[in-house]
Amino acid sequence: MDRVEDLRVVAFGGGTGLPVLLRGLRDRVKDLTAVVTVADDGGSSGRLRQELGVAPPGDVRNCLVALAGRKRLAEVFNYRFEAPGDLNDHSVGNIIIAALSDMAGGFCEGVEQAARFLRIKGRVFPAAEESLTLVVRHADGTVTRGESVVHGVGKTVARVSVEPEGVPAPPGVIESIEGADVIVLGPGSLFTSTIPALLGCGVREALARFGGPVVYVSNVMTQPGETDGFAVSDHVRAISDHLGPVVTDVLVHAGPLSPGVLARYEAEAAARVEVDGEVLRGMGLGVRETDVLSSDDEAGLRHDPGRLAREVCKAALVRL
Protein backbone atom coordinates (compact mmCIF):
# COMPACT_ATOMS: atom_id res chain seq x y z
CA MET A 1 0.00 0.00 0.00
CA ASP A 2 3.04 2.34 0.09
CA ARG A 3 2.36 3.56 -3.42
CA VAL A 4 -1.29 4.18 -2.62
CA GLU A 5 -0.31 6.38 0.31
CA ASP A 6 1.66 8.60 -2.07
CA LEU A 7 -1.41 9.46 -4.17
CA ARG A 8 -2.63 13.05 -4.39
CA VAL A 9 -6.37 12.97 -5.04
CA VAL A 10 -8.81 15.73 -6.03
CA ALA A 11 -12.51 14.79 -5.79
CA PHE A 12 -15.42 16.80 -7.23
CA GLY A 13 -19.06 16.54 -6.19
CA GLY A 14 -21.44 17.18 -3.34
CA GLY A 15 -24.58 15.76 -1.76
CA THR A 16 -24.21 12.53 0.21
CA GLY A 17 -21.86 10.78 -2.25
CA LEU A 18 -18.71 12.89 -1.98
CA PRO A 19 -18.46 12.65 1.86
CA VAL A 20 -18.62 8.84 1.58
CA LEU A 21 -15.65 8.86 -0.79
CA LEU A 22 -13.76 11.28 1.46
CA ARG A 23 -14.25 9.12 4.54
CA GLY A 24 -12.70 6.20 2.68
CA LEU A 25 -9.78 8.17 1.24
CA ARG A 26 -8.82 10.36 4.21
CA ASP A 27 -6.51 7.77 5.84
CA ARG A 28 -5.51 6.03 2.61
CA VAL A 29 -3.84 8.74 0.51
CA LYS A 30 -1.07 11.28 0.95
CA ASP A 31 -3.04 14.36 -0.07
CA LEU A 32 -6.79 14.84 -0.49
CA THR A 33 -8.75 17.81 -1.82
CA ALA A 34 -12.53 18.08 -2.13
CA VAL A 35 -14.19 20.55 -4.50
CA VAL A 36 -17.84 21.01 -3.55
CA THR A 37 -20.81 22.37 -5.47
CA VAL A 38 -22.25 25.71 -4.35
CA ALA A 39 -25.46 25.56 -6.40
CA ASP A 40 -27.72 24.15 -3.67
CA ASP A 41 -30.78 26.31 -3.00
CA GLY A 42 -32.95 24.04 -0.86
CA GLY A 43 -33.33 23.24 2.84
CA SER A 44 -31.17 24.90 5.48
CA SER A 45 -28.55 25.91 2.91
CA GLY A 46 -31.13 27.58 0.71
CA ARG A 47 -32.61 29.54 3.62
CA LEU A 48 -29.21 30.81 4.74
CA ARG A 49 -28.36 31.68 1.17
CA GLN A 50 -31.56 33.67 0.80
CA GLU A 51 -31.55 35.35 4.22
CA LEU A 52 -27.84 36.07 4.65
CA GLY A 53 -26.52 36.10 1.10
CA VAL A 54 -23.96 33.44 1.99
CA ALA A 55 -23.04 30.61 -0.38
CA PRO A 56 -24.91 27.39 0.52
CA PRO A 57 -22.87 25.72 3.28
CA GLY A 58 -24.57 22.31 3.60
CA ASP A 59 -22.57 20.22 1.11
CA VAL A 60 -19.34 21.86 2.26
CA ARG A 61 -20.24 21.10 5.88
CA ASN A 62 -20.77 17.41 5.09
CA CYS A 63 -17.32 17.21 3.51
CA LEU A 64 -15.64 19.03 6.40
CA VAL A 65 -17.27 16.62 8.85
CA ALA A 66 -16.13 13.62 6.77
CA LEU A 67 -12.52 14.79 7.06
CA ALA A 68 -12.69 16.09 10.65
CA GLY A 69 -10.08 15.11 13.21
CA ARG A 70 -12.13 16.57 16.08
CA LYS A 71 -14.98 14.06 16.11
CA ARG A 72 -16.98 15.56 18.96
CA LEU A 73 -16.94 18.97 17.36
CA ALA A 74 -17.98 17.34 14.07
CA GLU A 75 -21.02 15.92 15.87
CA VAL A 76 -21.92 19.45 16.94
CA PHE A 77 -21.55 20.68 13.35
CA ASN A 78 -23.99 17.98 12.22
CA TYR A 79 -26.57 18.66 14.93
CA ARG A 80 -29.85 19.81 13.42
CA PHE A 81 -32.48 21.79 15.31
CA GLU A 82 -35.95 20.22 15.35
CA ALA A 83 -38.32 22.67 16.99
CA PRO A 84 -40.87 25.24 15.83
CA GLY A 85 -39.32 28.58 14.93
CA ASP A 86 -36.67 30.14 12.77
CA LEU A 87 -33.97 27.61 13.69
CA ASN A 88 -36.03 24.56 12.71
CA ASP A 89 -34.08 22.24 10.34
CA HIS A 90 -30.94 24.38 10.45
CA SER A 91 -27.74 22.49 11.24
CA VAL A 92 -25.31 24.07 13.69
CA GLY A 93 -22.45 23.69 11.22
CA ASN A 94 -24.29 25.60 8.51
CA ILE A 95 -24.83 28.53 10.88
CA ILE A 96 -21.20 28.44 12.07
CA ILE A 97 -19.87 28.44 8.49
CA ALA A 98 -22.19 31.33 7.63
CA ALA A 99 -20.94 33.27 10.66
CA LEU A 100 -17.28 32.56 9.91
CA SER A 101 -17.77 33.65 6.29
CA ASP A 102 -19.26 36.94 7.46
CA MET A 103 -16.47 37.50 9.99
CA ALA A 104 -13.67 36.51 7.61
CA GLY A 105 -15.02 38.51 4.68
CA GLY A 106 -15.77 35.68 2.26
CA PHE A 107 -17.13 32.16 1.93
CA CYS A 108 -13.80 30.59 0.98
CA GLU A 109 -12.20 32.17 4.03
CA GLY A 110 -15.06 31.01 6.26
CA VAL A 111 -14.69 27.43 5.01
CA GLU A 112 -10.95 27.60 5.67
CA GLN A 113 -11.60 28.75 9.26
CA ALA A 114 -14.12 25.93 9.80
CA ALA A 115 -11.57 23.45 8.47
CA ARG A 116 -9.09 24.66 11.08
CA PHE A 117 -11.65 24.33 13.87
CA LEU A 118 -12.39 20.75 12.85
CA ARG A 119 -8.70 19.93 12.17
CA ILE A 120 -9.58 18.25 8.91
CA LYS A 121 -7.23 15.92 7.11
CA GLY A 122 -7.10 17.34 3.61
CA ARG A 123 -8.61 20.45 2.08
CA VAL A 124 -12.14 21.49 1.16
CA PHE A 125 -12.89 24.19 -1.41
CA PRO A 126 -16.19 25.53 -2.70
CA ALA A 127 -16.46 25.05 -6.47
CA ALA A 128 -16.61 28.81 -7.04
CA GLU A 129 -15.79 31.97 -5.12
CA GLU A 130 -19.49 32.83 -4.73
CA SER A 131 -22.79 30.99 -4.78
CA LEU A 132 -24.11 29.91 -8.17
CA THR A 133 -27.63 29.42 -9.50
CA LEU A 134 -28.11 26.28 -11.57
CA VAL A 135 -29.72 26.91 -14.97
CA VAL A 136 -31.24 23.75 -16.42
CA ARG A 137 -32.07 23.39 -20.10
CA HIS A 138 -34.47 20.57 -20.78
CA ALA A 139 -34.73 18.42 -23.89
CA ASP A 140 -38.00 20.14 -24.88
CA GLY A 141 -36.27 23.53 -24.91
CA THR A 142 -37.67 24.85 -21.64
CA VAL A 143 -35.43 26.34 -18.96
CA THR A 144 -35.70 26.11 -15.17
CA ARG A 145 -33.56 27.76 -12.51
CA GLY A 146 -32.56 26.32 -9.17
CA GLU A 147 -31.11 22.96 -8.15
CA SER A 148 -34.00 22.19 -5.81
CA VAL A 149 -36.68 22.19 -8.53
CA VAL A 150 -35.01 19.89 -11.10
CA HIS A 151 -36.51 16.60 -9.95
CA GLY A 152 -39.98 18.08 -9.51
CA VAL A 153 -40.10 19.38 -13.09
CA GLY A 154 -39.96 15.82 -14.42
CA LYS A 155 -38.41 16.66 -17.79
CA THR A 156 -35.29 15.21 -19.37
CA VAL A 157 -32.23 17.35 -18.68
CA ALA A 158 -30.20 18.30 -21.75
CA ARG A 159 -27.62 20.65 -20.27
CA VAL A 160 -26.85 22.71 -17.19
CA SER A 161 -25.00 25.97 -16.71
CA VAL A 162 -24.61 28.46 -13.86
CA GLU A 163 -25.40 32.08 -13.18
CA PRO A 164 -23.58 34.35 -12.89
CA GLU A 165 -21.21 33.17 -15.61
CA GLY A 166 -17.47 33.42 -15.26
CA VAL A 167 -17.22 33.11 -11.47
CA PRO A 168 -13.73 31.73 -10.88
CA ALA A 169 -12.91 28.63 -8.94
CA PRO A 170 -10.73 29.40 -5.90
CA PRO A 171 -7.02 29.44 -6.84
CA GLY A 172 -6.48 26.43 -4.56
CA VAL A 173 -8.74 24.32 -6.79
CA ILE A 174 -6.63 24.97 -9.89
CA GLU A 175 -3.40 24.41 -7.94
CA SER A 176 -4.74 21.11 -6.59
CA ILE A 177 -5.64 19.88 -10.08
CA GLU A 178 -2.18 20.80 -11.33
CA GLY A 179 -0.55 18.84 -8.50
CA ALA A 180 -2.88 15.82 -8.52
CA ASP A 181 -2.12 12.21 -9.40
CA VAL A 182 -5.79 11.31 -9.92
CA ILE A 183 -9.09 13.18 -10.16
CA VAL A 184 -12.39 11.62 -9.10
CA LEU A 185 -15.84 12.75 -10.25
CA GLY A 186 -18.77 11.67 -8.06
CA PRO A 187 -20.50 9.64 -6.88
CA GLY A 188 -23.62 11.77 -6.81
CA SER A 189 -26.40 13.38 -8.80
CA LEU A 190 -25.03 13.94 -12.29
CA PHE A 191 -26.63 17.26 -13.26
CA THR A 192 -27.25 18.74 -9.81
CA SER A 193 -24.08 17.74 -7.96
CA THR A 194 -21.19 16.32 -10.00
CA ILE A 195 -21.28 18.59 -13.05
CA PRO A 196 -22.04 21.80 -11.07
CA ALA A 197 -18.95 21.14 -8.94
CA LEU A 198 -16.91 21.37 -12.15
CA LEU A 199 -18.29 24.66 -13.45
CA GLY A 200 -16.10 27.13 -11.61
CA CYS A 201 -14.27 29.24 -14.19
CA GLY A 202 -10.81 27.82 -14.91
CA VAL A 203 -11.61 24.19 -14.03
CA ARG A 204 -12.34 23.09 -17.60
CA GLU A 205 -8.99 24.44 -18.79
CA ALA A 206 -7.12 22.88 -15.85
CA LEU A 207 -8.70 19.50 -16.54
CA ALA A 208 -7.78 19.75 -20.23
CA ARG A 209 -4.14 20.21 -19.19
CA PHE A 210 -4.26 17.38 -16.64
CA GLY A 211 -2.48 14.29 -17.91
CA GLY A 212 -3.40 11.77 -15.21
CA PRO A 213 -6.40 9.48 -14.74
CA VAL A 214 -9.87 10.96 -14.25
CA VAL A 215 -12.18 8.39 -12.65
CA TYR A 216 -15.95 8.75 -12.87
CA VAL A 217 -17.82 6.89 -10.11
CA SER A 218 -21.21 6.01 -11.54
CA ASN A 219 -24.46 5.97 -9.63
CA VAL A 220 -26.07 2.56 -9.28
CA MET A 221 -29.61 3.80 -9.93
CA THR A 222 -31.11 6.39 -12.25
CA GLN A 223 -32.59 9.51 -10.68
CA PRO A 224 -36.17 10.31 -11.71
CA GLY A 225 -36.41 13.70 -13.37
CA GLU A 226 -32.66 13.82 -13.93
CA THR A 227 -31.16 10.70 -15.51
CA ASP A 228 -34.19 8.61 -16.53
CA GLY A 229 -33.14 5.89 -18.98
CA PHE A 230 -29.43 6.70 -18.70
CA ALA A 231 -26.77 4.04 -19.16
CA VAL A 232 -23.28 4.65 -17.77
CA SER A 233 -22.09 5.86 -21.18
CA ASP A 234 -24.81 8.53 -21.16
CA HIS A 235 -23.41 9.85 -17.88
CA VAL A 236 -19.93 10.06 -19.41
CA ARG A 237 -21.23 11.78 -22.56
CA ALA A 238 -22.99 14.37 -20.41
CA ILE A 239 -19.72 15.13 -18.63
CA SER A 240 -17.93 15.37 -21.99
CA ASP A 241 -20.58 17.76 -23.31
CA HIS A 242 -19.86 20.11 -20.42
CA LEU A 243 -16.14 19.62 -19.79
CA GLY A 244 -14.69 17.90 -22.82
CA PRO A 245 -13.46 14.28 -23.02
CA VAL A 246 -11.73 14.31 -19.62
CA VAL A 247 -12.89 10.97 -18.19
CA THR A 248 -10.40 8.11 -18.61
CA ASP A 249 -11.92 5.45 -16.35
CA VAL A 250 -15.32 4.46 -15.02
CA LEU A 251 -15.96 2.73 -11.70
CA VAL A 252 -19.29 0.91 -11.43
CA HIS A 253 -20.88 -1.47 -8.99
CA ALA A 254 -21.14 -5.07 -10.16
CA GLY A 255 -23.20 -7.75 -8.51
CA PRO A 256 -26.73 -8.40 -7.33
CA LEU A 257 -28.80 -5.85 -5.45
CA SER A 258 -31.04 -6.61 -2.50
CA PRO A 259 -34.56 -7.22 -3.90
CA GLY A 260 -36.14 -5.36 -0.99
CA VAL A 261 -33.94 -2.29 -1.41
CA LEU A 262 -34.31 -2.39 -5.19
CA ALA A 263 -38.09 -2.46 -4.85
CA ARG A 264 -37.99 0.72 -2.75
CA TYR A 265 -36.16 2.55 -5.52
CA GLU A 266 -38.35 1.14 -8.28
CA ALA A 267 -41.42 2.34 -6.38
CA GLU A 268 -40.04 5.86 -6.90
CA ALA A 269 -39.55 5.24 -10.66
CA ALA A 270 -35.79 4.66 -10.43
CA ALA A 271 -34.08 1.84 -12.34
CA ARG A 272 -30.66 0.26 -12.29
CA VAL A 273 -28.20 2.14 -14.48
CA GLU A 274 -27.20 -0.08 -17.41
CA VAL A 275 -23.48 -0.83 -17.45
CA ASP A 276 -22.85 -0.82 -21.21
CA GLY A 277 -19.26 -1.99 -20.96
CA GLU A 278 -18.65 -2.53 -24.67
CA VAL A 279 -19.79 0.99 -25.49
CA LEU A 280 -17.60 2.43 -22.72
CA ARG A 281 -14.55 0.49 -23.89
CA GLY A 282 -15.29 1.61 -27.44
CA MET A 283 -15.04 5.18 -26.11
CA GLY A 284 -11.50 4.35 -24.98
CA LEU A 285 -12.36 4.18 -21.29
CA GLY A 286 -11.09 1.80 -18.66
CA VAL A 287 -14.02 0.04 -16.97
CA ARG A 288 -13.72 -1.30 -13.44
CA GLU A 289 -16.72 -3.37 -12.33
CA THR A 290 -16.64 -4.51 -8.72
CA ASP A 291 -18.58 -4.54 -5.46
CA VAL A 292 -18.45 -1.05 -3.97
CA LEU A 293 -21.75 -0.93 -2.08
CA SER A 294 -22.40 -1.00 1.63
CA SER A 295 -23.88 -4.21 3.02
CA ASP A 296 -26.24 -2.16 5.21
CA ASP A 297 -29.60 -2.53 3.45
CA GLU A 298 -31.25 -0.11 5.87
CA ALA A 299 -29.18 2.71 4.39
CA GLY A 300 -30.38 1.92 0.88
CA LEU A 301 -28.01 1.58 -2.06
CA ARG A 302 -25.02 3.45 -0.66
CA HIS A 303 -21.36 3.17 -1.51
CA ASP A 304 -19.10 1.71 1.18
CA PRO A 305 -16.32 4.20 2.03
CA GLY A 306 -13.54 1.63 2.30
CA ARG A 307 -14.46 -0.38 -0.80
CA LEU A 308 -14.96 2.74 -2.88
CA ALA A 309 -11.66 4.30 -1.85
CA ARG A 310 -9.76 1.06 -2.46
CA GLU A 311 -11.11 0.73 -6.00
CA VAL A 312 -10.47 4.38 -6.83
CA CYS A 313 -6.86 3.93 -5.79
CA LYS A 314 -6.54 0.73 -7.84
CA ALA A 315 -7.95 2.47 -10.90
CA ALA A 316 -5.45 5.29 -10.46
CA LEU A 317 -2.46 3.00 -10.00
CA VAL A 318 -3.25 1.11 -13.22
CA ARG A 319 -2.88 4.36 -15.14
CA LEU A 320 0.13 5.84 -13.33
C-alpha positions in Angstrom: 0.0 0.0 0.0 3.0 2.3 0.1 2.4 3.6 -3.4 -1.3 4.2 -2.6 -0.3 6.4 0.3 1.7 8.6 -2.1 -1.4 9.5 -4.2 -2.6 13.0 -4.4 -6.4 13.0 -5.0 -8.8 15.7 -6.0 -12.5 14.8 -5.8 -15.4 16.8 -7.2 -19.1 16.5 -6.2 -21.4 17.2 -3.3 -24.6 15.8 -1.8 -24.2 12.5 0.2 -21.9 10.8 -2.2 -18.7 12.9 -2.0 -18.5 12.7 1.9 -18.6 8.8 1.6 -15.6 8.9 -0.8 -13.8 11.3 1.5 -14.3 9.1 4.5 -12.7 6.2 2.7 -9.8 8.2 1.2 -8.8 10.4 4.2 -6.5 7.8 5.8 -5.5 6.0 2.6 -3.8 8.7 0.5 -1.1 11.3 0.9 -3.0 14.4 -0.1 -6.8 14.8 -0.5 -8.8 17.8 -1.8 -12.5 18.1 -2.1 -14.2 20.5 -4.5 -17.8 21.0 -3.5 -20.8 22.4 -5.5 -22.2 25.7 -4.3 -25.5 25.6 -6.4 -27.7 24.1 -3.7 -30.8 26.3 -3.0 -33.0 24.0 -0.9 -33.3 23.2 2.8 -31.2 24.9 5.5 -28.5 25.9 2.9 -31.1 27.6 0.7 -32.6 29.5 3.6 -29.2 30.8 4.7 -28.4 31.7 1.2 -31.6 33.7 0.8 -31.6 35.3 4.2 -27.8 36.1 4.7 -26.5 36.1 1.1 -24.0 33.4 2.0 -23.0 30.6 -0.4 -24.9 27.4 0.5 -22.9 25.7 3.3 -24.6 22.3 3.6 -22.6 20.2 1.1 -19.3 21.9 2.3 -20.2 21.1 5.9 -20.8 17.4 5.1 -17.3 17.2 3.5 -15.6 19.0 6.4 -17.3 16.6 8.8 -16.1 13.6 6.8 -12.5 14.8 7.1 -12.7 16.1 10.6 -10.1 15.1 13.2 -12.1 16.6 16.1 -15.0 14.1 16.1 -17.0 15.6 19.0 -16.9 19.0 17.4 -18.0 17.3 14.1 -21.0 15.9 15.9 -21.9 19.5 16.9 -21.6 20.7 13.3 -24.0 18.0 12.2 -26.6 18.7 14.9 -29.8 19.8 13.4 -32.5 21.8 15.3 -35.9 20.2 15.4 -38.3 22.7 17.0 -40.9 25.2 15.8 -39.3 28.6 14.9 -36.7 30.1 12.8 -34.0 27.6 13.7 -36.0 24.6 12.7 -34.1 22.2 10.3 -30.9 24.4 10.4 -27.7 22.5 11.2 -25.3 24.1 13.7 -22.5 23.7 11.2 -24.3 25.6 8.5 -24.8 28.5 10.9 -21.2 28.4 12.1 -19.9 28.4 8.5 -22.2 31.3 7.6 -20.9 33.3 10.7 -17.3 32.6 9.9 -17.8 33.6 6.3 -19.3 36.9 7.5 -16.5 37.5 10.0 -13.7 36.5 7.6 -15.0 38.5 4.7 -15.8 35.7 2.3 -17.1 32.2 1.9 -13.8 30.6 1.0 -12.2 32.2 4.0 -15.1 31.0 6.3 -14.7 27.4 5.0 -11.0 27.6 5.7 -11.6 28.8 9.3 -14.1 25.9 9.8 -11.6 23.4 8.5 -9.1 24.7 11.1 -11.6 24.3 13.9 -12.4 20.7 12.8 -8.7 19.9 12.2 -9.6 18.3 8.9 -7.2 15.9 7.1 -7.1 17.3 3.6 -8.6 20.5 2.1 -12.1 21.5 1.2 -12.9 24.2 -1.4 -16.2 25.5 -2.7 -16.5 25.1 -6.5 -16.6 28.8 -7.0 -15.8 32.0 -5.1 -19.5 32.8 -4.7 -22.8 31.0 -4.8 -24.1 29.9 -8.2 -27.6 29.4 -9.5 -28.1 26.3 -11.6 -29.7 26.9 -15.0 -31.2 23.8 -16.4 -32.1 23.4 -20.1 -34.5 20.6 -20.8 -34.7 18.4 -23.9 -38.0 20.1 -24.9 -36.3 23.5 -24.9 -37.7 24.9 -21.6 -35.4 26.3 -19.0 -35.7 26.1 -15.2 -33.6 27.8 -12.5 -32.6 26.3 -9.2 -31.1 23.0 -8.2 -34.0 22.2 -5.8 -36.7 22.2 -8.5 -35.0 19.9 -11.1 -36.5 16.6 -10.0 -40.0 18.1 -9.5 -40.1 19.4 -13.1 -40.0 15.8 -14.4 -38.4 16.7 -17.8 -35.3 15.2 -19.4 -32.2 17.4 -18.7 -30.2 18.3 -21.7 -27.6 20.6 -20.3 -26.8 22.7 -17.2 -25.0 26.0 -16.7 -24.6 28.5 -13.9 -25.4 32.1 -13.2 -23.6 34.4 -12.9 -21.2 33.2 -15.6 -17.5 33.4 -15.3 -17.2 33.1 -11.5 -13.7 31.7 -10.9 -12.9 28.6 -8.9 -10.7 29.4 -5.9 -7.0 29.4 -6.8 -6.5 26.4 -4.6 -8.7 24.3 -6.8 -6.6 25.0 -9.9 -3.4 24.4 -7.9 -4.7 21.1 -6.6 -5.6 19.9 -10.1 -2.2 20.8 -11.3 -0.6 18.8 -8.5 -2.9 15.8 -8.5 -2.1 12.2 -9.4 -5.8 11.3 -9.9 -9.1 13.2 -10.2 -12.4 11.6 -9.1 -15.8 12.7 -10.2 -18.8 11.7 -8.1 -20.5 9.6 -6.9 -23.6 11.8 -6.8 -26.4 13.4 -8.8 -25.0 13.9 -12.3 -26.6 17.3 -13.3 -27.2 18.7 -9.8 -24.1 17.7 -8.0 -21.2 16.3 -10.0 -21.3 18.6 -13.0 -22.0 21.8 -11.1 -18.9 21.1 -8.9 -16.9 21.4 -12.1 -18.3 24.7 -13.5 -16.1 27.1 -11.6 -14.3 29.2 -14.2 -10.8 27.8 -14.9 -11.6 24.2 -14.0 -12.3 23.1 -17.6 -9.0 24.4 -18.8 -7.1 22.9 -15.9 -8.7 19.5 -16.5 -7.8 19.8 -20.2 -4.1 20.2 -19.2 -4.3 17.4 -16.6 -2.5 14.3 -17.9 -3.4 11.8 -15.2 -6.4 9.5 -14.7 -9.9 11.0 -14.2 -12.2 8.4 -12.6 -15.9 8.7 -12.9 -17.8 6.9 -10.1 -21.2 6.0 -11.5 -24.5 6.0 -9.6 -26.1 2.6 -9.3 -29.6 3.8 -9.9 -31.1 6.4 -12.3 -32.6 9.5 -10.7 -36.2 10.3 -11.7 -36.4 13.7 -13.4 -32.7 13.8 -13.9 -31.2 10.7 -15.5 -34.2 8.6 -16.5 -33.1 5.9 -19.0 -29.4 6.7 -18.7 -26.8 4.0 -19.2 -23.3 4.6 -17.8 -22.1 5.9 -21.2 -24.8 8.5 -21.2 -23.4 9.9 -17.9 -19.9 10.1 -19.4 -21.2 11.8 -22.6 -23.0 14.4 -20.4 -19.7 15.1 -18.6 -17.9 15.4 -22.0 -20.6 17.8 -23.3 -19.9 20.1 -20.4 -16.1 19.6 -19.8 -14.7 17.9 -22.8 -13.5 14.3 -23.0 -11.7 14.3 -19.6 -12.9 11.0 -18.2 -10.4 8.1 -18.6 -11.9 5.5 -16.3 -15.3 4.5 -15.0 -16.0 2.7 -11.7 -19.3 0.9 -11.4 -20.9 -1.5 -9.0 -21.1 -5.1 -10.2 -23.2 -7.8 -8.5 -26.7 -8.4 -7.3 -28.8 -5.8 -5.4 -31.0 -6.6 -2.5 -34.6 -7.2 -3.9 -36.1 -5.4 -1.0 -33.9 -2.3 -1.4 -34.3 -2.4 -5.2 -38.1 -2.5 -4.8 -38.0 0.7 -2.8 -36.2 2.5 -5.5 -38.3 1.1 -8.3 -41.4 2.3 -6.4 -40.0 5.9 -6.9 -39.6 5.2 -10.7 -35.8 4.7 -10.4 -34.1 1.8 -12.3 -30.7 0.3 -12.3 -28.2 2.1 -14.5 -27.2 -0.1 -17.4 -23.5 -0.8 -17.5 -22.8 -0.8 -21.2 -19.3 -2.0 -21.0 -18.6 -2.5 -24.7 -19.8 1.0 -25.5 -17.6 2.4 -22.7 -14.5 0.5 -23.9 -15.3 1.6 -27.4 -15.0 5.2 -26.1 -11.5 4.4 -25.0 -12.4 4.2 -21.3 -11.1 1.8 -18.7 -14.0 0.0 -17.0 -13.7 -1.3 -13.4 -16.7 -3.4 -12.3 -16.6 -4.5 -8.7 -18.6 -4.5 -5.5 -18.4 -1.0 -4.0 -21.8 -0.9 -2.1 -22.4 -1.0 1.6 -23.9 -4.2 3.0 -26.2 -2.2 5.2 -29.6 -2.5 3.5 -31.3 -0.1 5.9 -29.2 2.7 4.4 -30.4 1.9 0.9 -28.0 1.6 -2.1 -25.0 3.5 -0.7 -21.4 3.2 -1.5 -19.1 1.7 1.2 -16.3 4.2 2.0 -13.5 1.6 2.3 -14.5 -0.4 -0.8 -15.0 2.7 -2.9 -11.7 4.3 -1.8 -9.8 1.1 -2.5 -11.1 0.7 -6.0 -10.5 4.4 -6.8 -6.9 3.9 -5.8 -6.5 0.7 -7.8 -7.9 2.5 -10.9 -5.5 5.3 -10.5 -2.5 3.0 -10.0 -3.2 1.1 -13.2 -2.9 4.4 -15.1 0.1 5.8 -13.3 
